[in-house]
Amino acid sequence: MHKFMRRMVGAVAVFSVLSATAIAADKTVIKVGVSVGSGEKIFEVVKRVAQREGLKIDVVVFNDYQLPNAALAAGDLDANAFQHKPFLDNQIKTRGYDIVPAGLTVTAPLGFYSRKIRALQDLPEGASVGVQNDPSNGNRALLLLQAYKLITLRPEAVSGNTATPQDVIENPRRLKLVPLDAAQLPRSLDDLTAASINNDYATQAGLVPARDAIGRESPTGPYANLIAVRRADQDAPWVRRLVAAYQSPEVRQFIETEFKGSLVPAF
């Protein structure tokens, strides 16, 4: 065979392989893991928008923050949408997941709740205060207590976003910090003076964050939630369609109308 023809045949073969790979990388049906509560509601709208663009989304609901990244890394999901960047960074560091952010979703300002007091500043001496026992959200709860000048944390823990109860260096009210699983905190409110509760678990327990929280984060903090995918998929066309569906005007309007400040669009 002539050398030129061999080169042409080779080029066609390479192009065919690359084209097949690109087609294989795209999908028309995907599985997305979300957290129970608000995540479910928002994705009902995202599903409708995505369907119009030729992308069918099967939503898988989780009630444990430790599971969606494991399911994504294992290939049981194509994407998830439940976490903020500090949480993802911690999971990558501790578990070695090859997962990357694909687009921003909402910010859910963390709040403290109580059935005994009406303002976080009113915590009495010796009060029992529940905080999340996972590194990311526990750090977040402690930073919020510090923002309300109730405790002081080691500067290194603050700058590294690694604060734990062991990093408290000043506690003038002798607050008793009680680390608990995030899902257990709403059920423990009767036994605690106050507790830090993530928005999904708060709404699941019948609490309205914008109304019932006795202290909340600023909505403009670093804890915007995101859509995450495996690194190998980050450039796939379906990822762009998924992010575009979430960041559509229709979804933005739903978030602003439905959650009335409990959740804030981050896009």
C-alpha positions in Angstrom: 0.0 0.0 0.0 1.3 3.5 -0.8 2.7 5.3 2.2 0.2 8.2 1.8 -2.7 5.8 1.7 -1.4 4.0 4.8 -1.2 7.3 6.6 -4.8 8.2 5.5 -6.1 4.8 6.7 -4.3 5.3 10.0 -5.7 8.8 10.4 -9.2 7.6 9.7 -8.8 4.7 12.2 -7.6 7.1 14.9 -10.4 9.6 14.1 -12.9 6.7 14.4 -11.6 5.7 17.8 -11.7 9.2 19.1 -15.2 9.8 17.7 -16.4 6.6 19.3 -14.8 7.7 22.6 -16.5 11.1 22.4 -19.9 9.5 21.7 -19.4 7.0 24.5 -18.5 9.9 26.9 -21.9 11.5 26.2 -25.1 10.2 27.7 -28.8 10.8 27.4 -29.7 9.2 30.8 -27.8 9.9 34.0 -28.1 9.2 37.7 -27.6 12.1 40.1 -27.4 11.7 43.9 -29.0 14.4 46.0 -29.7 14.9 49.7 -33.2 14.3 51.1 -35.5 17.4 51.3 -34.7 20.5 49.4 -32.3 18.7 47.0 -35.2 16.5 45.9 -37.5 19.4 45.4 -35.0 21.4 43.3 -34.2 18.4 41.1 -37.8 17.9 40.2 -37.5 21.3 38.4 -34.0 20.5 37.1 -35.3 17.2 35.6 -38.0 19.0 33.6 -35.5 21.6 32.2 -33.0 18.9 31.3 -35.6 16.7 29.7 -36.3 19.5 27.2 -32.6 19.5 26.3 -32.6 15.7 25.7 -31.1 14.7 29.1 -33.1 12.4 31.4 -32.1 12.5 35.0 -32.8 9.7 37.5 -32.6 11.1 41.0 -31.2 9.0 43.8 -31.9 10.3 47.3 -29.5 10.0 50.2 -30.0 10.8 53.9 -26.4 10.3 54.9 -23.7 12.8 53.7 -21.0 10.1 53.7 -22.6 8.0 50.9 -23.1 10.1 47.7 -19.3 10.6 47.0 -18.6 6.9 47.6 -21.5 6.0 45.2 -20.1 8.5 42.6 -16.5 7.2 42.9 -17.8 3.6 42.6 -19.7 4.4 39.3 -23.1 3.9 40.8 -23.9 7.6 40.1 -22.9 9.9 37.3 -23.0 13.0 39.4 -24.1 14.3 42.8 -25.3 17.6 44.1 -25.4 17.8 47.9 -22.1 19.3 49.2 -20.0 22.4 49.4 -16.3 22.7 48.4 -14.7 22.4 51.9 -16.7 19.1 52.4 -15.6 17.7 49.0 -12.0 18.8 49.7 -12.0 16.9 53.0 -13.4 13.8 51.4 -10.9 13.8 48.6 -8.1 14.3 51.2 -9.2 11.5 53.5 -10.7 9.0 51.0 -8.8 9.7 47.8 -11.8 10.3 45.6 -11.0 11.5 42.0 -14.0 13.8 42.0 -14.2 17.4 40.8 -16.7 20.3 40.9 -18.7 20.9 37.7 -20.8 23.9 38.7 -22.4 25.8 41.6 -25.9 25.2 42.8 -27.1 26.9 46.1 -25.8 28.3 49.3 -27.5 27.0 52.4 -26.6 29.2 55.4 -25.9 27.0 58.4 -28.1 27.7 61.4 -28.3 26.9 65.1 -31.7 25.9 66.5 -33.2 25.6 70.0 -36.4 24.8 71.8 -35.1 26.6 74.9 -33.8 29.9 73.9 -34.6 32.5 71.2 -31.2 33.8 70.2 -27.8 32.3 70.0 -26.3 35.1 72.2 -28.6 33.9 75.0 -26.8 30.6 75.5 -26.5 30.3 79.3 -23.4 29.1 81.2 -22.8 25.4 80.9 -25.3 25.0 78.0 -25.0 21.8 75.9 -24.5 22.7 72.3 -24.7 20.1 69.5 -22.3 20.3 66.6 -21.8 18.0 63.6 -19.2 15.3 64.1 -17.9 15.4 60.4 -14.8 17.5 59.9 -16.3 20.0 57.4 -19.6 20.8 59.0 -18.3 20.6 62.5 -15.7 23.2 61.6 -18.4 25.3 60.1 -20.5 25.2 63.3 -17.6 26.1 65.5 -16.7 29.1 63.2 -20.3 30.3 63.6 -20.1 30.1 67.4 -16.9 32.1 67.2 -18.6 34.6 64.9 -21.1 35.2 67.6 -18.2 35.6 70.1 -19.2 32.6 72.2 -15.9 30.8 71.8 -12.4 31.5 70.5 -10.6 28.9 68.3 -6.9 28.4 67.6 -6.0 30.7 64.6 -4.4 27.8 62.8 -7.6 25.8 62.9 -9.6 28.8 61.6 -7.2 29.5 58.7 -7.1 25.8 57.8 -10.9 25.2 58.2 -10.0 22.3 60.4 -11.5 23.3 63.8 -12.7 20.7 66.2 -13.9 21.1 69.8 -10.2 20.4 70.8 -9.3 23.7 69.1 -11.4 25.9 71.5 -8.9 28.0 73.5 -11.5 30.3 75.1 -14.9 29.3 76.3 -16.1 31.9 78.8 -19.6 30.4 79.2 -18.2 26.9 79.6 -20.4 25.6 76.8 -20.5 21.8 76.5 -19.9 21.0 72.9 -21.5 17.7 71.9 -20.4 16.3 68.5 -23.2 14.2 66.9 -23.9 12.8 63.5 -25.6 15.5 61.3 -28.8 13.5 60.9 -29.1 12.9 64.6 -29.0 16.6 65.6 -32.7 17.5 64.9 -33.8 14.5 67.0 -31.5 15.6 69.9 -32.9 19.2 70.2 -35.0 18.3 73.3 -31.8 17.1 75.1 -29.6 20.0 74.1 -29.8 23.7 74.7 -29.1 24.4 71.0 -27.8 22.5 68.0 -26.2 23.3 64.6 -28.4 21.7 61.9 -27.8 21.5 58.2 -30.7 23.0 56.2 -31.8 19.7 54.6 -32.1 18.0 58.0 -33.8 21.1 59.5 -36.5 21.2 56.8 -37.0 17.5 57.1 -37.7 18.0 60.8 -40.3 20.7 60.1 -38.0 23.7 60.8 -37.9 26.7 58.5 -34.3 28.0 58.5 -35.1 31.6 57.6 -37.7 31.7 60.4 -36.6 29.3 63.1 -32.8 29.6 63.3 -31.5 31.4 66.4 -28.2 32.2 64.6 -27.2 31.8 61.0 -24.2 32.1 58.7 -23.9 34.9 56.2 -25.3 33.7 52.8 -22.2 35.0 51.0 -19.7 32.7 52.8 -17.5 30.0 51.1 -20.0 27.2 51.5 -21.8 27.3 48.1 -23.0 23.8 47.2 -22.0 22.3 43.9 -22.5 19.5 41.3 -19.7 17.0 41.4 -18.6 14.4 38.8 -15.7 12.0 38.3 -12.7 13.7 36.8 -12.8 11.5 33.7 -16.3 12.9 33.0 -15.7 16.6 33.6 -15.6 17.5 29.9 -18.4 15.3 28.8 -21.3 17.1 27.0 -23.9 15.7 29.4 -22.1 17.4 32.3 -22.5 20.8 30.6 -26.2 20.1 29.9 -26.7 19.1 33.6 -25.1 22.2 34.9 -27.0 24.4 32.4 -30.3 22.9 33.4 -29.6 23.5 37.1 -28.4 27.1 36.5 -31.4 27.9 34.3 -33.7 30.9 35.1 -36.5 28.4 35.8 -34.6 26.7 38.6 -33.4 30.1 40.0 -37.0 31.3 40.2 -38.1 28.1 41.9 -35.3 28.4 44.5 -36.1 32.0 45.3 -39.9 31.4 45.5 -39.9 28.1 47.3 -37.2 28.6 49.9 -37.6 32.4 50.6 -34.0 32.9 51.7 -33.4 29.5 53.4 -31.5 28.6 50.2 -29.9 31.1 47.9 -28.8 30.5 44.3 -25.0 30.5 44.0 -24.9 30.9 40.3 
